[in-house]
């Protein structure tokens, strides 16, 4: 499936060895995806809006819950009647930490959240 997903989104894929489970990582050329939000718990379960048949995906973080990263998302999704659709964006962030080290990372942001028609 990772091979097919990388074909749809552009990019490359690789298999990750994890003590918890087999995981596939797809590095896409796109920093934006339209998604169908299925559930918000400690993670974000979703399908690709235009390729829902590819299956369910899970966005999670080992040290944070999804609500810490994407504040208010559970309330925003539950306010929508029926299926929710949104644009998942990877936003690059740069800052200087207290120890004067330059930190760069990518933060997921869910925008344009609304009902799926």
C-alpha positions as CSV (number, residue, x, y, z in Angstrom):
1,X,0.0,0.0,0.0
2,X,2.8,2.4,0.7
3,X,4.1,2.1,-2.8
4,X,0.6,2.9,-4.2
5,X,0.3,5.8,-1.7
6,X,3.6,7.3,-2.8
7,X,2.5,7.0,-6.4
8,X,-0.8,8.9,-5.6
9,X,0.9,11.6,-3.6
10,X,4.3,11.7,-5.2
11,X,7.4,10.9,-3.2
12,X,9.1,7.8,-1.8
13,X,8.3,5.1,0.8
14,X,10.3,2.9,3.2
15,X,9.5,0.3,5.7
16,X,10.3,1.1,9.3
17,X,11.3,-1.5,11.9
18,X,9.6,-0.8,15.2
19,X,9.4,-2.9,18.4
20,X,5.6,-2.0,18.6
21,X,4.4,-2.8,15.0
22,X,5.4,-2.9,11.4
23,X,5.1,0.6,10.1
24,X,5.4,2.2,6.6
25,X,6.6,5.7,6.2
26,X,5.7,7.7,3.1
27,X,7.6,10.9,2.4
28,X,5.4,12.9,0.0
29,X,6.2,15.8,-2.2
30,X,3.1,17.5,-1.0
31,X,2.8,19.4,2.2
32,X,-1.1,19.5,1.9
33,X,-3.7,16.7,1.9
34,X,-7.5,16.8,1.9
35,X,-8.6,14.3,4.5
36,X,-11.8,12.8,5.8
37,X,-11.6,12.8,9.6
38,X,-12.9,9.6,11.1
39,X,-12.0,9.9,14.8
40,X,-10.0,12.1,17.2
41,X,-8.7,10.4,20.3
42,X,-5.1,10.5,21.4
43,X,-4.4,10.4,17.6
44,X,-6.1,11.5,14.4
45,X,-7.7,8.7,12.3
46,X,-8.4,9.7,8.7
47,X,-8.8,8.7,5.1
48,X,-7.6,10.6,2.0
49,X,-10.6,12.5,0.7
50,X,-9.9,11.7,-3.0
51,X,-8.6,8.2,-2.3
52,X,-10.6,6.8,0.6
53,X,-10.3,3.3,-0.8
54,X,-6.6,3.3,0.2
55,X,-7.6,2.7,3.8
56,X,-7.4,4.4,7.1
57,X,-4.4,6.3,8.3
58,X,-3.3,7.4,11.8
59,X,-1.5,10.5,12.8
60,X,0.0,10.2,16.2
61,X,3.0,11.5,18.2
62,X,5.0,9.4,20.7
63,X,5.3,12.1,23.3
64,X,2.1,14.3,22.8
65,X,-1.5,13.7,22.2
66,X,-3.1,15.0,19.0
67,X,-5.0,17.6,21.1
68,X,-1.8,19.0,22.4
69,X,-0.4,19.4,18.9
70,X,-3.7,20.5,17.2
71,X,-5.6,22.2,20.0
72,X,-9.3,22.1,20.0
73,X,-9.6,19.6,17.1
74,X,-11.9,17.2,18.9
75,X,-14.4,20.0,19.6
76,X,-14.2,21.3,16.1
77,X,-14.8,17.8,14.6
78,X,-17.7,16.9,17.0
79,X,-19.4,20.2,16.1
80,X,-19.8,19.0,12.5
81,X,-22.8,16.9,11.6
82,X,-21.8,13.8,9.6
83,X,-18.4,13.3,8.1
84,X,-15.8,16.0,8.5
85,X,-13.3,17.0,5.8
86,X,-10.3,19.3,6.2
87,X,-7.0,20.1,4.7
88,X,-4.0,18.6,6.6
89,X,-1.0,20.9,6.2
90,X,2.6,20.3,7.3
91,X,3.7,23.7,8.6
92,X,7.5,24.3,9.0
93,X,8.4,26.0,12.2
94,X,11.7,27.5,13.3
95,X,12.7,28.9,16.7
96,X,15.6,29.4,19.0
97,X,15.3,27.4,22.2
98,X,16.2,28.6,25.7
99,X,19.6,26.9,25.3
100,X,20.2,29.0,22.2
101,X,19.9,26.1,19.8
102,X,18.1,26.6,16.6
103,X,15.2,24.1,16.3
104,X,13.3,23.3,13.1
105,X,10.4,20.9,12.9
106,X,7.1,20.4,11.0
107,X,3.8,20.8,12.8
108,X,0.6,19.4,11.5
109,X,-2.3,21.9,11.1
110,X,-5.9,21.0,10.2
111,X,-7.6,23.9,8.3
112,X,-10.8,24.4,6.3
113,X,-12.6,21.9,8.5
114,X,-16.2,21.4,7.5
115,X,-18.9,18.9,6.5
116,X,-18.2,16.4,3.7
117,X,-20.7,16.8,0.8
